[in-house]
């Protein structure tokens, strides 16, 4: 995947925080695979996905991950010169799907996200609207 664009400042700042948290625990961070560029909401602009399950922290601890999963951040282009942090949750896995003309984010979270025991899992669906991500009813 070609990274033509440099990440926007706010995206870079979030990744730098994660990298620093690894260094703070004597780890050697590698964040090369964390960022992905993809038009997830279909508005023709590139959005940024920061998947911290892909952060390597050799000899340290990736603090972006815990038993419940890893932090996933999705920054949606606002149509101008900014990317809004529209999603920032701990997930076990995720995928983007298209249903009819709707674009959806499907995530698997720990049970606690939907009032189940922590060791259970929740399957949640979010709708992508412009630069916003809302839980689907």
Residue pairs with C-beta under 8 A, 6 or more apart in sequence:
1 36
1 37
3 35
3 37
5 37
5 46
6 12
7 15
7 35
7 48
8 48
8 75
8 82
8 83
10 75
10 82
10 83
10 85
11 35
11 48
11 50
11 75
11 83
14 50
14 73
14 85
15 31
15 34
15 35
15 50
18 29
18 31
18 34
18 52
18 55
18 62
18 63
18 64
18 71
19 29
19 31
19 55
21 63
21 64
22 28
22 29
22 55
22 57
22 60
22 61
22 62
22 63
23 29
23 60
25 57
25 60
25 61
25 63
26 59
26 60
27 57
27 58
27 59
27 60
27 61
27 62
28 57
28 58
28 59
28 60
29 55
29 56
29 57
29 58
29 60
30 55
30 56
30 57
30 58
31 54
31 55
31 56
33 51
33 54
33 55
33 56
34 50
34 51
34 52
34 54
34 55
35 48
35 49
35 50
36 48
36 49
36 51
37 46
37 47
37 48
37 49
38 46
38 47
38 49
38 96
39 45
39 46
39 47
40 47
40 49
40 74
40 76
40 96
40 103
40 105
40 128
41 47
41 76
41 103
41 128
41 129
41 130
41 131
42 103
42 128
43 77
43 79
43 130
45 77
45 79
46 77
47 74
47 75
47 76
47 77
47 83
48 74
48 75
48 83
49 72
49 73
49 74
49 75
50 71
50 72
50 73
50 74
50 75
51 70
51 72
51 94
52 62
52 64
52 65
52 70
52 71
52 72
52 73
53 64
53 65
53 69
53 70
53 72
55 62
55 64
55 65
56 62
62 70
64 70
64 71
65 71
66 90
67 110
67 118
68 90
68 92
68 109
68 110
68 112
68 118
69 90
69 91
69 92
69 93
69 108
69 109
69 110
70 90
70 91
71 88
71 89
71 90
71 91
72 87
72 88
72 89
72 90
72 91
72 94
72 107
73 85
73 87
73 88
74 85
74 86
74 87
74 88
74 105
74 133
75 83
75 84
75 85
75 86
76 83
76 84
76 86
76 128
76 130
76 131
76 132
76 133
77 83
77 131
78 84
78 130
78 131
79 130
79 131
84 131
84 132
86 128
86 131
86 132
86 133
87 105
87 126
87 133
89 107
89 109
89 113
90 109
90 110
91 107
91 108
91 109
92 107
92 108
92 109
92 110
92 121
93 107
93 108
94 105
94 106
94 107
94 108
95 105
95 106
96 103
96 104
96 105
96 106
97 103
97 104
97 106
98 104
102 127
103 127
103 128
104 125
104 126
104 127
104 128
104 136
105 125
105 126
105 127
105 128
105 133
106 123
106 124
106 125
106 126
107 123
107 124
107 125
107 126
108 121
108 122
108 123
108 124
109 121
109 122
109 124
110 118
110 119
110 120
110 121
110 122
111 117
111 118
111 119
111 120
111 121
111 122
112 118
113 122
113 124
114 122
114 124
116 122
124 135
125 135
125 136
126 133
126 134
126 135
126 136
127 133
127 134
127 135
127 136
